[in-house]
Amino acid sequence: MISPRLSALALAATLTLTVTACTSGGSRGSSGSGSGGSASGSSGGSASSPSGAPALTPEAYQVELDAAGQPVANALRDISKARTLKSLGQRVQRAQTAVAAATERLEPLRPPAEIGTEHTDYLAALRAMDGKLDELVQDVDGRSLCTASSVLARLGKSSEFGNLKEAGADLAGGGDYRGGLIKFSPPKERTRRLASGTILVSGIRGGRGGLTVKNGTAGDSVVTLVLGKKKAVSVYVRKRSTAKVSNIKDGKYRVYFTSGTDYDRAARSFTRNCNFSKFDDPLPYKTTYTSTQIRWDNWTLSLNKVVGGNASTSDVSPDDFPA
């Protein structure tokens, strides 16, 4: 029996960040009480407006809001295009940069008097969103969020996203200033699981060999056998469950496994709390024929730590994991 010296795979990372939005009306935490956590001020604009500076005309304010708000909306929407963990982190960081740039551009302005309160609330929402995106960057780096859908779902249910969307809508309603509108709907957070033994890939089959996978960890896993440069077979194994694979051809297989929460079959990845590992030694399969017998290999892998385990494992970069 081959069993790795491996502790539980499930990773739980919880990061908490409190963001305080500062305006001329005082300060209020982004998750505190009041009207959605946004700060309010007088109709004369924000405290950062130059003393005595004339108010912008509606036309001039529209130009400034478009230049600041549209890059924010575009960058948030572009997070959905990430296909790897590396690009996901980069896109979330770009969104944070866009929010910071929008805040910096709008802070010195004195808006038209009739939307002074809405302008102040929009600035407060931008500051809070900056902090939320920084939190999400850390979640991606720590692999508690692993796909674009998981990042957007977490963002979508946050008060920071809701407040920014509401503040942009208030600007549009207060004077048809539509540059602050957020025009996309994030997905809902899900927890999808497959049945143990579900074959996800069956690329090289037809032999006599067998594989039994015991997953005694607290997280679901996908185990993948690779022969040469090609995935031979991938099997889903639920936590504290066992799965069996038959008809494995002869060869020396490298064995990879990933674990986590919410398996997205289209993305071929767990969306949250993801880990990527491999067995250090290959798994050999050989069929031997004699005049009286046919002998073949059946192996058992345990993904959790067991007494007397005789196989070591190593972490793998997501970029090196067989997709």
C-alpha positions as CSV (number, residue, x, y, z in Angstrom):
1,M,0.0,0.0,0.0
2,I,1.3,3.5,-0.8
3,S,0.2,6.1,1.6
4,P,1.6,9.7,1.8
5,R,2.7,11.4,4.9
6,L,0.3,14.2,4.4
7,S,-1.8,16.2,6.7
8,A,-5.4,17.3,5.9
9,L,-5.6,19.0,2.6
10,A,-8.5,21.3,3.3
11,L,-7.3,24.9,3.6
12,A,-9.5,27.4,5.4
13,A,-8.3,31.0,5.2
14,T,-10.3,33.8,6.7
15,L,-9.1,37.3,6.3
16,T,-10.9,40.2,7.9
17,L,-10.3,43.8,6.9
18,T,-12.1,46.8,8.3
19,V,-12.2,49.8,6.1
20,T,-13.1,53.3,7.3
21,A,-14.4,55.8,4.9
22,C,-13.6,59.4,5.7
23,T,-15.6,62.4,4.5
24,S,-16.5,65.9,5.5
25,G,-19.3,64.4,7.6
26,G,-17.1,62.3,9.8
27,S,-16.1,58.6,9.5
28,R,-18.1,55.4,9.3
29,G,-16.9,51.8,8.8
30,S,-17.9,50.1,5.6
31,S,-19.7,47.4,7.5
32,G,-21.2,49.5,10.2
33,S,-24.6,50.9,10.8
34,G,-26.4,53.6,9.0
35,S,-27.4,53.9,5.4
36,G,-25.4,51.1,3.9
37,G,-22.1,52.2,5.4
38,S,-21.8,55.2,3.2
39,A,-20.9,58.6,4.7
40,S,-22.9,61.7,4.1
41,G,-21.9,65.4,3.9
42,S,-23.2,68.8,2.9
43,S,-24.2,69.6,-0.7
44,G,-21.0,71.7,-1.0
45,G,-18.9,68.6,-1.9
46,S,-16.2,66.7,-0.1
47,A,-13.7,68.0,2.4
48,S,-10.9,67.5,-0.1
49,S,-12.4,70.1,-2.5
50,P,-10.1,73.2,-2.8
51,S,-11.3,76.1,-0.6
52,G,-13.4,78.5,-2.6
53,A,-13.1,76.5,-5.8
54,P,-16.1,77.0,-8.1
55,A,-18.5,74.1,-8.6
56,L,-18.2,72.2,-11.8
57,T,-20.9,72.6,-14.5
58,P,-23.0,69.4,-15.0
59,E,-21.2,68.9,-18.3
60,A,-17.8,69.2,-16.8
61,Y,-18.7,66.9,-13.9
62,Q,-20.1,64.3,-16.4
63,V,-16.7,64.2,-18.2
64,E,-14.8,63.7,-14.9
65,L,-17.2,61.0,-13.6
66,D,-17.0,59.1,-16.9
67,A,-13.2,59.3,-16.9
68,A,-13.1,58.0,-13.3
69,G,-16.0,55.6,-13.2
70,Q,-15.9,53.7,-16.4
71,P,-12.4,52.2,-15.8
72,V,-13.7,50.9,-12.5
73,A,-16.7,49.2,-14.0
74,N,-14.6,47.7,-16.8
75,A,-11.9,46.4,-14.5
76,L,-14.4,44.7,-12.2
77,R,-16.1,43.1,-15.2
78,D,-12.7,42.0,-16.6
79,I,-12.1,39.8,-13.5
80,S,-14.4,37.2,-15.1
81,K,-11.9,36.7,-17.9
82,A,-9.1,35.3,-15.6
83,R,-8.3,31.7,-16.4
84,T,-5.4,31.0,-14.0
85,L,-4.7,31.9,-10.4
86,K,-1.9,34.2,-11.5
87,S,-4.0,36.2,-13.9
88,L,-6.9,36.3,-11.4
89,G,-4.7,38.0,-8.9
90,Q,-3.5,40.4,-11.5
91,R,-7.0,41.3,-12.6
92,V,-8.2,41.9,-9.1
93,Q,-5.2,44.1,-8.5
94,R,-6.0,46.1,-11.7
95,A,-9.5,46.6,-10.4
96,Q,-8.1,48.0,-7.1
97,T,-5.8,50.3,-9.0
98,A,-8.7,51.6,-11.1
99,V,-10.7,52.3,-7.9
100,A,-7.8,54.1,-6.3
101,A,-7.3,56.2,-9.5
102,A,-11.0,57.1,-9.6
103,T,-10.9,58.2,-5.9
104,E,-7.8,60.3,-6.5
105,R,-9.4,62.0,-9.6
106,L,-12.7,62.8,-7.9
107,E,-11.6,63.9,-4.5
108,P,-10.4,67.4,-5.4
109,L,-13.5,68.2,-7.4
110,R,-16.4,70.4,-6.3
111,P,-19.5,68.9,-7.9
112,P,-22.6,70.7,-9.0
113,A,-24.5,71.7,-5.9
114,E,-27.5,69.5,-6.5
115,I,-25.5,66.2,-6.3
116,G,-23.1,67.2,-3.6
117,T,-24.3,64.5,-1.2
118,E,-24.4,61.8,-3.9
119,H,-20.8,62.8,-4.9
120,T,-19.6,62.4,-1.3
121,D,-21.3,59.1,-0.9
122,Y,-19.8,57.8,-4.1
123,L,-16.3,58.8,-2.9
124,A,-16.9,56.9,0.4
125,A,-18.0,53.9,-1.5
126,L,-14.9,54.0,-3.7
127,R,-12.7,54.1,-0.6
128,A,-14.4,51.1,0.9
129,M,-14.2,49.2,-2.4
130,D,-10.5,49.8,-2.5
131,G,-10.1,48.1,0.9
132,K,-12.4,45.2,-0.2
133,L,-10.4,44.5,-3.3
134,D,-7.2,44.5,-1.3
135,E,-8.8,41.8,0.9
136,L,-9.7,39.8,-2.2
137,V,-6.1,40.1,-3.6
138,Q,-4.9,38.5,-0.3
139,D,-7.6,35.8,-0.6
140,V,-6.4,34.8,-4.0
141,D,-2.7,34.9,-2.9
142,G,-3.7,32.6,0.0
143,R,-5.8,30.4,-2.3
144,S,-9.0,30.7,-0.3
145,L,-10.4,32.0,-3.5
146,C,-9.2,30.2,-6.6
147,T,-11.4,31.2,-9.6
148,A,-12.9,34.3,-11.1
149,S,-16.4,33.1,-10.2
150,S,-15.5,32.7,-6.5
151,V,-13.9,36.2,-6.4
152,L,-16.9,37.8,-8.0
153,A,-19.3,35.9,-5.9
154,R,-17.5,37.0,-2.7
155,L,-17.4,40.6,-4.0
156,G,-21.0,40.5,-5.1
157,K,-22.4,39.7,-1.7
158,S,-20.2,42.3,0.1
159,S,-21.6,45.5,1.5
160,E,-18.8,47.4,-0.3
161,F,-20.0,46.3,-3.8
162,G,-23.6,47.0,-2.9
163,N,-22.8,50.5,-1.6
164,L,-20.8,51.3,-4.7
165,K,-23.5,50.1,-7.0
166,E,-26.1,52.1,-5.0
167,A,-24.0,55.2,-5.0
168,G,-23.5,55.1,-8.8
169,A,-27.2,54.6,-9.3
170,D,-27.9,57.6,-7.0
171,L,-25.6,59.8,-9.2
172,A,-27.4,58.6,-12.3
173,G,-30.7,59.3,-10.7
174,G,-29.6,62.7,-9.3
175,G,-28.7,64.2,-12.6
176,D,-28.3,61.5,-15.3
177,Y,-24.6,61.1,-14.3
178,R,-24.2,57.5,-15.6
179,G,-20.4,57.2,-15.4
180,G,-20.5,55.7,-11.9
181,L,-22.9,52.9,-12.8
182,I,-21.8,49.3,-12.3
183,K,-23.6,47.3,-15.0
184,F,-22.8,43.7,-14.2
185,S,-24.3,41.1,-11.8
186,P,-21.8,38.9,-10.0
187,P,-22.6,35.1,-9.7
188,K,-23.9,33.6,-6.5
189,E,-21.5,31.6,-4.3
190,R,-22.1,27.9,-4.7
191,T,-20.9,24.6,-3.2
192,R,-20.9,22.0,-6.0
193,R,-19.8,18.4,-5.4
194,L,-19.6,15.3,-7.6
195,A,-20.1,11.7,-6.5
196,S,-17.1,9.7,-5.4
197,G,-15.7,7.7,-8.3
198,T,-16.8,10.2,-11.0
199,I,-14.3,9.9,-13.9
200,L,-13.5,13.4,-15.1
201,V,-10.8,12.4,-17.7
202,S,-10.4,9.0,-19.4
203,G,-7.5,9.5,-21.8
204,I,-5.4,6.4,-21.5
205,R,-7.3,3.2,-20.5
206,G,-7.6,-0.4,-21.5
207,G,-5.2,-2.2,-19.2
208,R,-5.7,-4.6,-16.3
209,G,-4.4,-2.4,-13.5
210,G,-6.5,-1.0,-10.7
211,L,-6.3,2.0,-8.3
212,T,-8.1,2.6,-5.0
213,V,-8.0,6.1,-3.6
214,K,-8.9,6.6,0.1
215,N,-9.6,10.2,1.0
216,G,-9.6,10.6,4.8
217,T,-9.2,14.3,4.7
218,A,-11.8,17.0,5.4
219,G,-12.0,18.2,1.8
220,D,-13.0,16.7,-1.6
221,S,-10.2,15.8,-4.0
222,V,-9.5,15.1,-7.6
223,V,-6.7,12.6,-8.3
224,T,-5.0,12.6,-11.7
225,L,-2.6,10.1,-13.2
226,V,-0.3,11.4,-15.9
227,L,1.6,9.3,-18.4
228,G,4.3,11.2,-20.3
229,K,2.7,14.5,-21.1
230,K,-0.9,13.3,-21.2
231,K,-3.5,12.9,-18.5
232,A,-4.5,9.3,-18.4
233,V,-7.3,9.4,-15.9
234,S,-8.8,11.8,-13.3
235,V,-11.2,10.7,-10.6
236,Y,-13.3,12.7,-8.0
237,V,-13.1,11.5,-4.4
238,R,-15.3,13.0,-1.7
239,K,-13.9,13.7,1.7
240,R,-13.8,10.6,4.0
241,S,-14.7,8.4,1.0
242,T,-13.1,5.8,-1.3
243,A,-13.1,5.6,-5.1
244,K,-11.8,2.9,-7.4
245,V,-10.5,3.1,-11.0
246,S,-10.0,0.1,-13.2
247,N,-8.5,-0.7,-16.7
248,I,-5.3,1.2,-16.1
249,K,-2.7,0.5,-18.8
250,D,1.0,-0.4,-18.1
251,G,3.4,2.5,-17.5
252,K,4.9,4.7,-14.9
253,Y,2.4,7.3,-13.8
254,R,2.9,10.6,-12.1
255,V,0.1,11.2,-9.6
256,Y,-1.3,14.6,-8.8
257,F,-4.1,15.6,-6.6
258,T,-6.0,18.8,-5.8
259,S,-8.5,19.5,-3.1
260,G,-10.9,22.2,-2.0
261,T,-14.5,23.4,-1.9
262,D,-17.0,23.8,-4.7
263,Y,-15.8,21.9,-7.8
264,D,-16.4,23.8,-11.0
265,R,-16.4,21.1,-13.7
266,A,-16.1,23.6,-16.6
267,A,-13.1,25.3,-15.0
268,R,-11.7,21.9,-13.9
269,S,-10.9,23.4,-10.5
270,F,-12.1,23.9,-7.0
271,T,-13.2,27.5,-6.6
272,R,-12.3,27.9,-2.9
273,N,-9.7,26.7,-0.5
274,C,-7.7,25.0,-3.2
275,N,-4.5,23.0,-2.8
276,F,-2.2,21.4,-5.4
277,S,0.1,18.4,-4.6
278,K,1.8,15.4,-6.2
279,F,3.3,12.2,-5.1
280,D,7.1,12.3,-5.3
281,D,7.5,8.8,-6.6
282,P,5.9,7.5,-9.8
283,L,3.2,4.8,-9.6
284,P,4.3,1.8,-11.8
285,Y,1.9,-0.6,-13.5
286,K,3.2,-3.7,-15.2
287,T,1.4,-6.8,-16.5
288,T,3.4,-10.0,-16.5
289,Y,2.5,-13.0,-18.6
290,T,3.7,-16.6,-17.8
291,S,2.7,-19.9,-19.2
292,T,0.1,-20.3,-16.4
293,Q,-0.6,-16.9,-15.1
294,I,-1.3,-13.2,-15.8
295,R,-0.2,-10.9,-13.1
296,W,-0.9,-7.1,-12.9
297,D,-0.6,-4.3,-10.3
298,N,-3.3,-2.9,-8.1
299,W,-2.4,0.1,-6.0
300,T,-4.0,1.9,-3.0
301,L,-3.3,5.6,-2.3
302,S,-4.3,7.3,0.9
303,L,-4.5,11.1,0.7
304,N,-4.5,11.6,4.5
305,K,-1.7,10.9,6.8
306,V,-1.6,7.2,8.0
307,V,0.6,5.3,10.4
308,G,3.4,3.6,8.5
309,G,2.8,5.6,5.3
310,N,5.7,5.1,2.8
311,A,5.2,7.8,0.2
312,S,6.1,11.4,0.3
313,T,4.3,14.3,-1.4
314,S,5.1,17.8,-2.4
315,D,3.2,21.0,-3.1
316,V,2.8,22.0,-6.7
317,S,2.4,25.4,-8.3
318,P,-1.0,25.8,-9.8
319,D,0.7,26.7,-13.1
320,D,2.4,23.3,-13.1
321,F,-0.7,21.3,-12.2
322,P,-2.2,19.3,-15.1
323,A,-5.3,21.2,-16.1
